[in-house]
């Protein structure tokens, strides 16, 4: 059952690879936010506190959508 859910493509799995170019589903926003937090937390654990690269990745990703980045994490 776990495997079926994992490969089902359900949006609650929060896989950023499944987020389409244009989206407005809250689960898609959460998938991208989770990816950002996961990656930057790893960097933070390595002693970095400037996440310029991941900030740019997220800005570019949201630039391709119709929603501004500022409205998605509020």
C-alpha positions as a printed Julia matrix, in Angstrom:
74×3 Matrix{Float64}:
  0.0    0.0     0.0
  2.82   2.42    0.83
  4.48   1.78   -2.52
  1.21   2.32   -4.37
  0.75   5.7    -2.66
  4.38   6.67   -3.22
  4.12   6.08   -6.97
  0.54   7.32   -7.33
  1.52  10.87   -8.23
 -0.81  12.22   -5.55
  0.02  15.89   -4.84
  0.33  15.31   -1.08
  3.53  13.35   -1.72
  5.18  16.75   -2.29
  7.49  15.7    -5.11
  8.74  18.88   -6.85
  9.41  16.87  -10.0
  5.63  16.54  -10.42
  4.89  20.27  -10.14
  3.78  21.55  -13.57
  5.08  24.79  -15.12
  1.81  26.61  -14.42
  0.19  25.73  -11.13
 -1.97  27.12   -8.36
 -2.55  24.05   -6.21
 -1.49  24.63   -2.58
  0.18  21.2    -2.54
  2.43  22.27   -5.43
  3.52  25.33   -3.46
  4.17  23.13   -0.44
  6.22  20.7    -2.51
  8.48  23.52   -3.71
  8.69  24.99   -0.2
  9.63  21.59    1.23
 12.37  21.18   -1.38
 13.72  24.65   -0.56
 13.72  23.98    3.18
 15.26  20.55    2.77
 18.11  21.84    0.62
 18.83  24.98    2.63
 18.68  23.12    5.94
 21.38  20.79    4.68
 23.49  23.8     3.71
 22.85  25.38    7.11
 23.99  22.19    8.85
 27.21  22.45    6.83
 27.77  25.92    8.3
 26.43  28.07    5.47
 23.91  30.78    6.18
 23.57  32.34    2.75
 21.31  30.48    0.37
 21.75  32.6    -2.74
 21.7   29.67   -5.14
 18.47  28.18   -3.77
 16.86  31.61   -3.51
 17.61  32.08   -7.21
 16.25  28.62   -8.02
 12.98  29.44   -6.28
 12.74  32.92   -7.8
 13.28  31.48  -11.26
 10.74  28.73  -10.66
  8.08  31.21   -9.57
  8.97  33.63  -12.35
  7.66  30.98  -14.75
  4.29  30.94  -13.02
  1.61  33.58  -12.88
  1.9   34.06   -9.1
  4.57  36.21   -7.46
  6.92  34.47   -5.03
  5.9   36.77   -2.17
  2.29  35.59   -2.14
  3.09  31.89   -1.94
  4.81  31.7     1.43
  2.6   34.11    3.39
